[in-house]
Amino acid sequence: MRAGGEEYVIPKGDWFEIVSSPHYLAEIVIYVGLLIASGGADITIWLLLAFVVTNLGFAAAETQKWYIGKFEDYPKHRYAMIPFIF
């Protein structure tokens, strides 16, 4: 139970029907757009994207693990962050 008497609930709707952390997926899409807009020639942008994907990947895996541990009825078909991959 959270402070204020509210209980945690399973997120539903939109991208939450496919992945547990759609906000992380959206952030990765933003960084891929930055890479494309920059032309992809600068190694710094590639390293930035690699860092963001790795960092958010670990966070998404832990988030999914928490949801599965907290809710017995958590949807088994949901991916952690990237649909049909992870």
mmCIF file as gemmi writes it, N, C-alpha and C atoms, coordinates in Angstrom:
data_model
loop_
_atom_site.group_PDB
_atom_site.id
_atom_site.type_symbol
_atom_site.label_atom_id
_atom_site.label_alt_id
_atom_site.label_comp_id
_atom_site.label_asym_id
_atom_site.label_entity_id
_atom_site.label_seq_id
_atom_site.pdbx_PDB_ins_code
_atom_site.Cartn_x
_atom_site.Cartn_y
_atom_site.Cartn_z
_atom_site.occupancy
_atom_site.B_iso_or_equiv
_atom_site.pdbx_formal_charge
_atom_site.auth_seq_id
_atom_site.auth_asym_id
_atom_site.pdbx_PDB_model_num
ATOM 1 N N . MET Axp A 1 ? 0.837 -1.176 0 1 0 ? 1 A 1
ATOM 2 C CA . MET Axp A 1 ? 0 0 0 1 0 ? 1 A 1
ATOM 3 C C . MET Axp A 1 ? 0.888 1.246 0 1 0 ? 1 A 1
ATOM 4 N N . ARG Axp A 2 ? 0.523 2.243 -0.743 1 0 ? 2 A 1
ATOM 5 C CA . ARG Axp A 2 ? 1.267 3.494 -0.821 1 0 ? 2 A 1
ATOM 6 C C . ARG Axp A 2 ? 0.811 4.457 0.259 1 0 ? 2 A 1
ATOM 7 N N . ALA Axp A 3 ? 1.603 5.508 0.424 1 0 ? 3 A 1
ATOM 8 C CA . ALA Axp A 3 ? 1.207 6.568 1.356 1 0 ? 3 A 1
ATOM 9 C C . ALA Axp A 3 ? -0.11 7.173 0.889 1 0 ? 3 A 1
ATOM 10 N N . GLY Axp A 4 ? -0.944 7.539 1.8 1 0 ? 4 A 1
ATOM 11 C CA . GLY Axp A 4 ? -2.233 8.117 1.44 1 0 ? 4 A 1
ATOM 12 C C . GLY Axp A 4 ? -3.322 7.078 1.295 1 0 ? 4 A 1
ATOM 13 N N . GLY Axp A 5 ? -3.022 5.8 1.546 1 0 ? 5 A 1
ATOM 14 C CA . GLY Axp A 5 ? -4.034 4.768 1.51 1 0 ? 5 A 1
ATOM 15 C C . GLY Axp A 5 ? -4.35 4.205 0.137 1 0 ? 5 A 1
ATOM 16 N N . GLU Axp A 6 ? -3.662 4.662 -0.901 1 0 ? 6 A 1
ATOM 17 C CA . GLU Axp A 6 ? -3.928 4.145 -2.246 1 0 ? 6 A 1
ATOM 18 C C . GLU Axp A 6 ? -3.108 2.879 -2.485 1 0 ? 6 A 1
ATOM 19 N N . GLU Axp A 7 ? -3.695 1.927 -3.185 1 0 ? 7 A 1
ATOM 20 C CA . GLU Axp A 7 ? -2.986 0.704 -3.517 1 0 ? 7 A 1
ATOM 21 C C . GLU Axp A 7 ? -2.38 0.799 -4.906 1 0 ? 7 A 1
ATOM 22 N N . TYR Axp A 8 ? -1.294 0.058 -5.102 1 0 ? 8 A 1
ATOM 23 C CA . TYR Axp A 8 ? -0.72 -0.048 -6.436 1 0 ? 8 A 1
ATOM 24 C C . TYR Axp A 8 ? -1.659 -0.87 -7.303 1 0 ? 8 A 1
ATOM 25 N N . VAL Axp A 9 ? -1.756 -0.499 -8.563 1 0 ? 9 A 1
ATOM 26 C CA . VAL Axp A 9 ? -2.575 -1.245 -9.515 1 0 ? 9 A 1
ATOM 27 C C . VAL Axp A 9 ? -1.741 -1.545 -10.756 1 0 ? 9 A 1
ATOM 28 N N . ILE Axp A 10 ? -2.177 -2.52 -11.51 1 0 ? 10 A 1
ATOM 29 C CA . ILE Axp A 10 ? -1.501 -2.861 -12.756 1 0 ? 10 A 1
ATOM 30 C C . ILE Axp A 10 ? -1.858 -1.807 -13.796 1 0 ? 10 A 1
ATOM 31 N N . PRO Axp A 11 ? -0.84 -1.149 -14.389 1 0 ? 11 A 1
ATOM 32 C CA . PRO Axp A 11 ? -1.138 -0.143 -15.418 1 0 ? 11 A 1
ATOM 33 C C . PRO Axp A 11 ? -1.798 -0.79 -16.631 1 0 ? 11 A 1
ATOM 34 N N . LYS Axp A 12 ? -2.764 -0.095 -17.204 1 0 ? 12 A 1
ATOM 35 C CA . LYS Axp A 12 ? -3.484 -0.629 -18.361 1 0 ? 12 A 1
ATOM 36 C C . LYS Axp A 12 ? -3.693 0.467 -19.394 1 0 ? 12 A 1
ATOM 37 N N . GLY Axp A 13 ? -3.887 0.056 -20.624 1 0 ? 13 A 1
ATOM 38 C CA . GLY Axp A 13 ? -4.2 0.978 -21.698 1 0 ? 13 A 1
ATOM 39 C C . GLY Axp A 13 ? -3.001 1.342 -22.546 1 0 ? 13 A 1
ATOM 40 N N . ASP Axp A 14 ? -3.276 1.692 -23.78 1 0 ? 14 A 1
ATOM 41 C CA . ASP Axp A 14 ? -2.263 2.132 -24.74 1 0 ? 14 A 1
ATOM 42 C C . ASP Axp A 14 ? -1.056 1.194 -24.765 1 0 ? 14 A 1
ATOM 43 N N . TRP Axp A 15 ? 0.12 1.749 -24.653 1 0 ? 15 A 1
ATOM 44 C CA . TRP Axp A 15 ? 1.35 0.948 -24.76 1 0 ? 15 A 1
ATOM 45 C C . TRP Axp A 15 ? 1.532 -0.003 -23.584 1 0 ? 15 A 1
ATOM 46 N N . PHE Axp A 16 ? 0.846 0.271 -22.456 1 0 ? 16 A 1
ATOM 47 C CA . PHE Axp A 16 ? 0.951 -0.625 -21.304 1 0 ? 16 A 1
ATOM 48 C C . PHE Axp A 16 ? 0.362 -2.001 -21.594 1 0 ? 16 A 1
ATOM 49 N N . GLU Axp A 17 ? -0.414 -2.131 -22.651 1 0 ? 17 A 1
ATOM 50 C CA . GLU Axp A 17 ? -0.949 -3.448 -23.017 1 0 ? 17 A 1
ATOM 51 C C . GLU Axp A 17 ? 0.127 -4.328 -23.652 1 0 ? 17 A 1
ATOM 52 N N . ILE Axp A 18 ? 1.213 -3.718 -24.115 1 0 ? 18 A 1
ATOM 53 C CA . ILE Axp A 18 ? 2.274 -4.45 -24.814 1 0 ? 18 A 1
ATOM 54 C C . ILE Axp A 18 ? 3.549 -4.553 -23.981 1 0 ? 18 A 1
ATOM 55 N N . VAL Axp A 19 ? 3.922 -3.462 -23.311 1 0 ? 19 A 1
ATOM 56 C CA . VAL Axp A 19 ? 5.163 -3.44 -22.532 1 0 ? 19 A 1
ATOM 57 C C . VAL Axp A 19 ? 4.904 -2.907 -21.119 1 0 ? 19 A 1
ATOM 58 N N . SER Axp A 20 ? 5.772 -3.282 -20.204 1 0 ? 20 A 1
ATOM 59 C CA . SER Axp A 20 ? 5.637 -2.832 -18.817 1 0 ? 20 A 1
ATOM 60 C C . SER Axp A 20 ? 6.131 -1.404 -18.615 1 0 ? 20 A 1
ATOM 61 N N . SER Axp A 21 ? 7.078 -0.978 -19.441 1 0 ? 21 A 1
ATOM 62 C CA . SER Axp A 21 ? 7.67 0.36 -19.288 1 0 ? 21 A 1
ATOM 63 C C . SER Axp A 21 ? 7.608 1.147 -20.597 1 0 ? 21 A 1
ATOM 64 N N . PRO Axp A 22 ? 6.418 1.556 -21.011 1 0 ? 22 A 1
ATOM 65 C CA . PRO Axp A 22 ? 6.308 2.267 -22.284 1 0 ? 22 A 1
ATOM 66 C C . PRO Axp A 22 ? 7.007 3.63 -22.284 1 0 ? 22 A 1
ATOM 67 N N . HIS Axp A 23 ? 7.137 4.237 -21.122 1 0 ? 23 A 1
ATOM 68 C CA . HIS Axp A 23 ? 7.839 5.521 -21.045 1 0 ? 23 A 1
ATOM 69 C C . HIS Axp A 23 ? 9.319 5.348 -21.369 1 0 ? 23 A 1
ATOM 70 N N . TYR Axp A 24 ? 9.896 4.209 -21.026 1 0 ? 24 A 1
ATOM 71 C CA . TYR Axp A 24 ? 11.289 3.935 -21.397 1 0 ? 24 A 1
ATOM 72 C C . TYR Axp A 24 ? 11.388 3.719 -22.904 1 0 ? 24 A 1
ATOM 73 N N . LEU Axp A 25 ? 10.428 3.002 -23.469 1 0 ? 25 A 1
ATOM 74 C CA . LEU Axp A 25 ? 10.4 2.797 -24.914 1 0 ? 25 A 1
ATOM 75 C C . LEU Axp A 25 ? 10.306 4.13 -25.644 1 0 ? 25 A 1
ATOM 76 N N . ALA Axp A 26 ? 9.465 5.025 -25.159 1 0 ? 26 A 1
ATOM 77 C CA . ALA Axp A 26 ? 9.311 6.341 -25.781 1 0 ? 26 A 1
ATOM 78 C C . ALA Axp A 26 ? 10.617 7.128 -25.712 1 0 ? 26 A 1
ATOM 79 N N . GLU Axp A 27 ? 11.332 7.024 -24.608 1 0 ? 27 A 1
ATOM 80 C CA . GLU Axp A 27 ? 12.605 7.729 -24.489 1 0 ? 27 A 1
ATOM 81 C C . GLU Axp A 27 ? 13.63 7.193 -25.487 1 0 ? 27 A 1
ATOM 82 N N . ILE Axp A 28 ? 13.636 5.881 -25.679 1 0 ? 28 A 1
ATOM 83 C CA . ILE Axp A 28 ? 14.545 5.299 -26.665 1 0 ? 28 A 1
ATOM 84 C C . ILE Axp A 28 ? 14.189 5.781 -28.067 1 0 ? 28 A 1
ATOM 85 N N . VAL Axp A 29 ? 12.904 5.857 -28.372 1 0 ? 29 A 1
ATOM 86 C CA . VAL Axp A 29 ? 12.468 6.377 -29.676 1 0 ? 29 A 1
ATOM 87 C C . VAL Axp A 29 ? 12.973 7.805 -29.874 1 0 ? 29 A 1
ATOM 88 N N . ILE Axp A 30 ? 12.933 8.606 -28.831 1 0 ? 30 A 1
ATOM 89 C CA . ILE Axp A 30 ? 13.441 9.981 -28.913 1 0 ? 30 A 1
ATOM 90 C C . ILE Axp A 30 ? 14.932 9.983 -29.253 1 0 ? 30 A 1
ATOM 91 N N . TYR Axp A 31 ? 15.707 9.14 -28.58 1 0 ? 31 A 1
ATOM 92 C CA . TYR Axp A 31 ? 17.15 9.106 -28.836 1 0 ? 31 A 1
ATOM 93 C C . TYR Axp A 31 ? 17.472 8.541 -30.215 1 0 ? 31 A 1
ATOM 94 N N . VAL Axp A 32 ? 16.682 7.594 -30.695 1 0 ? 32 A 1
ATOM 95 C CA . VAL Axp A 32 ? 16.865 7.102 -32.073 1 0 ? 32 A 1
ATOM 96 C C . VAL Axp A 32 ? 16.575 8.229 -33.052 1 0 ? 32 A 1
ATOM 97 N N . GLY Axp A 33 ? 15.567 9.025 -32.774 1 0 ? 33 A 1
ATOM 98 C CA . GLY Axp A 33 ? 15.272 10.188 -33.613 1 0 ? 33 A 1
ATOM 99 C C . GLY Axp A 33 ? 16.412 11.182 -33.611 1 0 ? 33 A 1
ATOM 100 N N . LEU Axp A 34 ? 17.024 11.387 -32.463 1 0 ? 34 A 1
ATOM 101 C CA . LEU Axp A 34 ? 18.189 12.27 -32.366 1 0 ? 34 A 1
ATOM 102 C C . LEU Axp A 34 ? 19.341 11.726 -33.201 1 0 ? 34 A 1
ATOM 103 N N . LEU Axp A 35 ? 19.542 10.437 -33.135 1 0 ? 35 A 1
ATOM 104 C CA . LEU Axp A 35 ? 20.588 9.804 -33.943 1 0 ? 35 A 1
ATOM 105 C C . LEU Axp A 35 ? 20.32 10.007 -35.429 1 0 ? 35 A 1
ATOM 106 N N . ILE Axp A 36 ? 19.103 9.785 -35.849 1 0 ? 36 A 1
ATOM 107 C CA . ILE Axp A 36 ? 18.739 9.949 -37.264 1 0 ? 36 A 1
ATOM 108 C C . ILE Axp A 36 ? 18.882 11.41 -37.681 1 0 ? 36 A 1
ATOM 109 N N . ALA Axp A 37 ? 18.414 12.324 -36.844 1 0 ? 37 A 1
ATOM 110 C CA . ALA Axp A 37 ? 18.497 13.75 -37.163 1 0 ? 37 A 1
ATOM 111 C C . ALA Axp A 37 ? 19.94 14.232 -37.268 1 0 ? 37 A 1
ATOM 112 N N . SER Axp A 38 ? 20.838 13.598 -36.497 1 0 ? 38 A 1
ATOM 113 C CA . SER Axp A 38 ? 22.245 14.009 -36.52 1 0 ? 38 A 1
ATOM 114 C C . SER Axp A 38 ? 23.005 13.416 -37.705 1 0 ? 38 A 1
ATOM 115 N N . GLY Axp A 39 ? 22.393 12.496 -38.397 1 0 ? 39 A 1
ATOM 116 C CA . GLY Axp A 39 ? 23.056 11.856 -39.519 1 0 ? 39 A 1
ATOM 117 C C . GLY Axp A 39 ? 23.82 10.6 -39.134 1 0 ? 39 A 1
ATOM 118 N N . GLY Axp A 40 ? 23.967 10.361 -37.857 1 0 ? 40 A 1
ATOM 119 C CA . GLY Axp A 40 ? 24.598 9.131 -37.377 1 0 ? 40 A 1
ATOM 120 C C . GLY Axp A 40 ? 26.097 9.051 -37.567 1 0 ? 40 A 1
ATOM 121 N N . ALA Axp A 41 ? 26.746 10.146 -37.935 1 0 ? 41 A 1
ATOM 122 C CA . ALA Axp A 41 ? 28.178 10.112 -38.21 1 0 ? 41 A 1
ATOM 123 C C . ALA Axp A 41 ? 29.03 10.304 -36.953 1 0 ? 41 A 1
ATOM 124 N N . ASP Axp A 42 ? 28.439 10.842 -35.905 1 0 ? 42 A 1
ATOM 125 C CA . ASP Axp A 42 ? 29.191 11.142 -34.687 1 0 ? 42 A 1
ATOM 126 C C . ASP Axp A 42 ? 29.112 9.967 -33.713 1 0 ? 42 A 1
ATOM 127 N N . ILE Axp A 43 ? 30.256 9.455 -33.293 1 0 ? 43 A 1
ATOM 128 C CA . ILE Axp A 43 ? 30.298 8.31 -32.382 1 0 ? 43 A 1
ATOM 129 C C . ILE Axp A 43 ? 29.657 8.652 -31.031 1 0 ? 43 A 1
ATOM 130 N N . THR Axp A 44 ? 29.69 9.923 -30.653 1 0 ? 44 A 1
ATOM 131 C CA . THR Axp A 44 ? 29.119 10.332 -29.365 1 0 ? 44 A 1
ATOM 132 C C . THR Axp A 44 ? 27.632 10.024 -29.289 1 0 ? 44 A 1
ATOM 133 N N . ILE Axp A 45 ? 26.91 10.268 -30.366 1 0 ? 45 A 1
ATOM 134 C CA . ILE Axp A 45 ? 25.472 9.994 -30.391 1 0 ? 45 A 1
ATOM 135 C C . ILE Axp A 45 ? 25.218 8.488 -30.271 1 0 ? 45 A 1
ATOM 136 N N . TRP Axp A 46 ? 26.025 7.688 -30.945 1 0 ? 46 A 1
ATOM 137 C CA . TRP Axp A 46 ? 25.895 6.232 -30.852 1 0 ? 46 A 1
ATOM 138 C C . TRP Axp A 46 ? 26.152 5.748 -29.428 1 0 ? 46 A 1
ATOM 139 N N . LEU Axp A 47 ? 27.193 6.298 -28.801 1 0 ? 47 A 1
ATOM 140 C CA . LEU Axp A 47 ? 27.496 5.914 -27.42 1 0 ? 47 A 1
ATOM 141 C C . LEU Axp A 47 ? 26.39 6.345 -26.463 1 0 ? 47 A 1
ATOM 142 N N . LEU Axp A 48 ? 25.841 7.528 -26.71 1 0 ? 48 A 1
ATOM 143 C CA . LEU Axp A 48 ? 24.728 8.006 -25.902 1 0 ? 48 A 1
ATOM 144 C C . LEU Axp A 48 ? 23.528 7.063 -26.025 1 0 ? 48 A 1
ATOM 145 N N . LEU Axp A 49 ? 23.199 6.68 -27.246 1 0 ? 49 A 1
ATOM 146 C CA . LEU Axp A 49 ? 22.085 5.75 -27.464 1 0 ? 49 A 1
ATOM 147 C C . LEU Axp A 49 ? 22.353 4.407 -26.78 1 0 ? 49 A 1
ATOM 148 N N . ALA Axp A 50 ? 23.579 3.906 -26.894 1 0 ? 50 A 1
ATOM 149 C CA . ALA Axp A 50 ? 23.922 2.63 -26.252 1 0 ? 50 A 1
ATOM 150 C C . ALA Axp A 50 ? 23.76 2.729 -24.733 1 0 ? 50 A 1
ATOM 151 N N . PHE Axp A 51 ? 24.208 3.837 -24.155 1 0 ? 51 A 1
ATOM 152 C CA . PHE Axp A 51 ? 24.065 4.029 -22.713 1 0 ? 51 A 1
ATOM 153 C C . PHE Axp A 51 ? 22.599 4.074 -22.31 1 0 ? 51 A 1
ATOM 154 N N . VAL Axp A 52 ? 21.801 4.842 -23.036 1 0 ? 52 A 1
ATOM 155 C CA . VAL Axp A 52 ? 20.384 4.993 -22.704 1 0 ? 52 A 1
ATOM 156 C C . VAL Axp A 52 ? 19.661 3.652 -22.801 1 0 ? 52 A 1
ATOM 157 N N . VAL Axp A 53 ? 19.893 2.909 -23.875 1 0 ? 53 A 1
ATOM 158 C CA . VAL Axp A 53 ? 19.235 1.608 -24.053 1 0 ? 53 A 1
ATOM 159 C C . VAL Axp A 53 ? 19.654 0.643 -22.946 1 0 ? 53 A 1
ATOM 160 N N . THR Axp A 54 ? 20.938 0.611 -22.625 1 0 ? 54 A 1
ATOM 161 C CA . THR Axp A 54 ? 21.427 -0.289 -21.57 1 0 ? 54 A 1
ATOM 162 C C . THR Axp A 54 ? 20.848 0.09 -20.214 1 0 ? 54 A 1
ATOM 163 N N . ASN Axp A 55 ? 20.937 1.365 -19.871 1 0 ? 55 A 1
ATOM 164 C CA . ASN Axp A 55 ? 20.439 1.836 -18.582 1 0 ? 55 A 1
ATOM 165 C C . ASN Axp A 55 ? 18.942 1.576 -18.425 1 0 ? 55 A 1
ATOM 166 N N . LEU Axp A 56 ? 18.177 1.958 -19.437 1 0 ? 56 A 1
ATOM 167 C CA . LEU Axp A 56 ? 16.727 1.763 -19.358 1 0 ? 56 A 1
ATOM 168 C C . LEU Axp A 56 ? 16.358 0.285 -19.446 1 0 ? 56 A 1
ATOM 169 N N . GLY Axp A 57 ? 17.177 -0.495 -20.135 1 0 ? 57 A 1
ATOM 170 C CA . GLY Axp A 57 ? 16.935 -1.941 -20.204 1 0 ? 57 A 1
ATOM 171 C C . GLY Axp A 57 ? 17.013 -2.593 -18.834 1 0 ? 57 A 1
ATOM 172 N N . PHE Axp A 58 ? 18.049 -2.225 -18.073 1 0 ? 58 A 1
ATOM 173 C CA . PHE Axp A 58 ? 18.16 -2.755 -16.707 1 0 ? 58 A 1
ATOM 174 C C . PHE Axp A 58 ? 16.987 -2.291 -15.844 1 0 ? 58 A 1
ATOM 175 N N . ALA Axp A 59 ? 16.634 -1.022 -15.96 1 0 ? 59 A 1
ATOM 176 C CA . ALA Axp A 59 ? 15.518 -0.493 -15.17 1 0 ? 59 A 1
ATOM 177 C C . ALA Axp A 59 ? 14.199 -1.174 -15.554 1 0 ? 59 A 1
ATOM 178 N N . ALA Axp A 60 ? 13.981 -1.396 -16.84 1 0 ? 60 A 1
ATOM 179 C CA . ALA Axp A 60 ? 12.75 -2.055 -17.298 1 0 ? 60 A 1
ATOM 180 C C . ALA Axp A 60 ? 12.685 -3.497 -16.817 1 0 ? 60 A 1
ATOM 181 N N . ALA Axp A 61 ? 13.812 -4.186 -16.819 1 0 ? 61 A 1
ATOM 182 C CA . ALA Axp A 61 ? 13.837 -5.578 -16.351 1 0 ? 61 A 1
ATOM 183 C C . ALA Axp A 61 ? 13.485 -5.645 -14.867 1 0 ? 61 A 1
ATOM 184 N N . GLU Axp A 62 ? 14.021 -4.72 -14.085 1 0 ? 62 A 1
ATOM 185 C CA . GLU Axp A 62 ? 13.707 -4.69 -12.653 1 0 ? 62 A 1
ATOM 186 C C . GLU Axp A 62 ? 12.242 -4.3 -12.404 1 0 ? 62 A 1
ATOM 187 N N . THR Axp A 63 ? 11.742 -3.384 -13.208 1 0 ? 63 A 1
ATOM 188 C CA . THR Axp A 63 ? 10.338 -2.983 -13.084 1 0 ? 63 A 1
ATOM 189 C C . THR Axp A 63 ? 9.423 -4.162 -13.384 1 0 ? 63 A 1
ATOM 190 N N . GLN Axp A 64 ? 9.72 -4.88 -14.461 1 0 ? 64 A 1
ATOM 191 C CA . GLN Axp A 64 ? 8.91 -6.048 -14.827 1 0 ? 64 A 1
ATOM 192 C C . GLN Axp A 64 ? 8.975 -7.104 -13.72 1 0 ? 64 A 1
ATOM 193 N N . LYS Axp A 65 ? 10.165 -7.321 -13.192 1 0 ? 65 A 1
ATOM 194 C CA . LYS Axp A 65 ? 10.336 -8.296 -12.113 1 0 ? 65 A 1
ATOM 195 C C . LYS Axp A 65 ? 9.489 -7.897 -10.897 1 0 ? 65 A 1
ATOM 196 N N . TRP Axp A 66 ? 9.468 -6.596 -10.572 1 0 ? 66 A 1
ATOM 197 C CA . TRP Axp A 66 ? 8.677 -6.117 -9.442 1 0 ? 66 A 1
ATOM 198 C C . TRP Axp A 66 ? 7.191 -6.344 -9.689 1 0 ? 66 A 1
ATOM 199 N N . TYR Axp A 67 ? 6.722 -5.989 -10.896 1 0 ? 67 A 1
ATOM 200 C CA . TYR Axp A 67 ? 5.307 -6.187 -11.221 1 0 ? 67 A 1
ATOM 201 C C . TYR Axp A 67 ? 4.911 -7.66 -11.096 1 0 ? 67 A 1
ATOM 202 N N . ILE Axp A 68 ? 5.734 -8.539 -11.627 1 0 ? 68 A 1
ATOM 203 C CA . ILE Axp A 68 ? 5.424 -9.971 -11.596 1 0 ? 68 A 1
ATOM 204 C C . ILE Axp A 68 ? 5.395 -10.48 -10.151 1 0 ? 68 A 1
ATOM 205 N N . GLY Axp A 69 ? 6.315 -9.981 -9.323 1 0 ? 69 A 1
ATOM 206 C CA . GLY Axp A 69 ? 6.335 -10.38 -7.922 1 0 ? 69 A 1
ATOM 207 C C . GLY Axp A 69 ? 5.193 -9.798 -7.106 1 0 ? 69 A 1
ATOM 208 N N . LYS Axp A 70 ? 4.746 -8.619 -7.478 1 0 ? 70 A 1
ATOM 209 C CA . LYS Axp A 70 ? 3.698 -7.914 -6.72 1 0 ? 70 A 1
ATOM 210 C C . LYS Axp A 70 ? 2.292 -8.388 -7.083 1 0 ? 70 A 1
ATOM 211 N N . PHE Axp A 71 ? 2.071 -8.695 -8.357 1 0 ? 71 A 1
ATOM 212 C CA . PHE Axp A 71 ? 0.731 -9.04 -8.843 1 0 ? 71 A 1
ATOM 213 C C . PHE Axp A 71 ? 0.702 -10.452 -9.413 1 0 ? 71 A 1
ATOM 214 N N . GLU Axp A 72 ? -0.078 -11.305 -8.805 1 0 ? 72 A 1
ATOM 215 C CA . GLU Axp A 72 ? -0.209 -12.677 -9.299 1 0 ? 72 A 1
ATOM 216 C C . GLU Axp A 72 ? -0.853 -12.728 -10.677 1 0 ? 72 A 1
ATOM 217 N N . ASP Axp A 73 ? -1.726 -11.757 -10.955 1 0 ? 73 A 1
ATOM 218 C CA . ASP Axp A 73 ? -2.453 -11.748 -12.224 1 0 ? 73 A 1
ATOM 219 C C . ASP Axp A 73 ? -1.815 -10.817 -13.259 1 0 ? 73 A 1
ATOM 220 N N . TYR Axp A 74 ? -0.513 -10.518 -13.092 1 0 ? 74 A 1
ATOM 221 C CA . TYR Axp A 74 ? 0.149 -9.639 -14.057 1 0 ? 74 A 1
ATOM 222 C C . TYR Axp A 74 ? 0.181 -10.318 -15.421 1 0 ? 74 A 1
ATOM 223 N N . PRO Axp A 75 ? -0.16 -9.596 -16.488 1 0 ? 75 A 1
ATOM 224 C CA . PRO Axp A 75 ? -0.23 -10.204 -17.827 1 0 ? 75 A 1
ATOM 225 C C . PRO Axp A 75 ? 1.103 -10.837 -18.256 1 0 ? 75 A 1
ATOM 226 N N . LYS Axp A 76 ? 1.06 -12.096 -18.574 1 0 ? 76 A 1
ATOM 227 C CA . LYS Axp A 76 ? 2.265 -12.84 -18.962 1 0 ? 76 A 1
ATOM 228 C C . LYS Axp A 76 ? 2.785 -12.446 -20.344 1 0 ? 76 A 1
ATOM 229 N N . HIS Axp A 77 ? 1.919 -11.866 -21.172 1 0 ? 77 A 1
ATOM 230 C CA . HIS Axp A 77 ? 2.303 -11.547 -22.548 1 0 ? 77 A 1
ATOM 231 C C . HIS Axp A 77 ? 3.056 -10.224 -22.678 1 0 ? 77 A 1
ATOM 232 N N . ARG Axp A 78 ? 3.146 -9.449 -21.612 1 0 ? 78 A 1
ATOM 233 C CA . ARG Axp A 78 ? 3.819 -8.143 -21.678 1 0 ? 78 A 1
ATOM 234 C C . ARG Axp A 78 ? 5.335 -8.297 -21.7 1 0 ? 78 A 1
ATOM 235 N N . TYR Axp A 79 ? 5.941 -7.555 -22.587 1 0 ? 79 A 1
ATOM 236 C CA . TYR Axp A 79 ? 7.391 -7.488 -22.64 1 0 ? 79 A 1
ATOM 237 C C . TYR Axp A 79 ? 7.852 -6.397 -21.681 1 0 ? 79 A 1
ATOM 238 N N . ALA Axp A 80 ? 9.127 -6.393 -21.325 1 0 ? 80 A 1
ATOM 239 C CA . ALA Axp A 80 ? 9.64 -5.404 -20.382 1 0 ? 80 A 1
ATOM 240 C C . ALA Axp A 80 ? 9.675 -4.005 -20.999 1 0 ? 80 A 1
ATOM 241 N N . MET Axp A 81 ? 10.257 -3.894 -22.234 1 0 ? 81 A 1
ATOM 242 C CA . MET Axp A 81 ? 10.443 -2.56 -22.793 1 0 ? 81 A 1
ATOM 243 C C . MET Axp A 81 ? 10.263 -2.478 -24.302 1 0 ? 81 A 1
ATOM 244 N N . ILE Axp A 82 ? 10.755 -3.461 -25.027 1 0 ? 82 A 1
ATOM 245 C CA . ILE Axp A 82 ? 10.687 -3.411 -26.489 1 0 ? 82 A 1
ATOM 246 C C . ILE Axp A 82 ? 9.778 -4.538 -26.979 1 0 ? 82 A 1
ATOM 247 N N . PRO Axp A 83 ? 8.66 -4.195 -27.624 1 0 ? 83 A 1
ATOM 248 C CA . PRO Axp A 83 ? 7.704 -5.221 -28.044 1 0 ? 83 A 1
ATOM 249 C C . PRO Axp A 83 ? 8.34 -6.328 -28.89 1 0 ? 83 A 1
ATOM 250 N N . PHE Axp A 84 ? 8.001 -7.568 -28.553 1 0 ? 84 A 1
ATOM 251 C CA . PHE Axp A 84 ? 8.396 -8.777 -29.277 1 0 ? 84 A 1
ATOM 252 C C . PHE Axp A 84 ? 9.894 -9.076 -29.19 1 0 ? 84 A 1
ATOM 253 N N . ILE Axp A 85 ? 10.654 -8.281 -28.414 1 0 ? 85 A 1
ATOM 254 C CA . ILE Axp A 85 ? 12.102 -8.508 -28.297 1 0 ? 85 A 1
ATOM 255 C C . ILE Axp A 85 ? 12.509 -8.674 -26.832 1 0 ? 85 A 1
ATOM 256 N N . PHE Axp A 86 ? 12.163 -7.686 -25.996 1 0 ? 86 A 1
ATOM 257 C CA . PHE Axp A 86 ? 12.616 -7.681 -24.6 1 0 ? 86 A 1
ATOM 258 C C . PHE Axp A 86 ? 11.536 -7.1 -23.712 1 0 ? 86 A 1
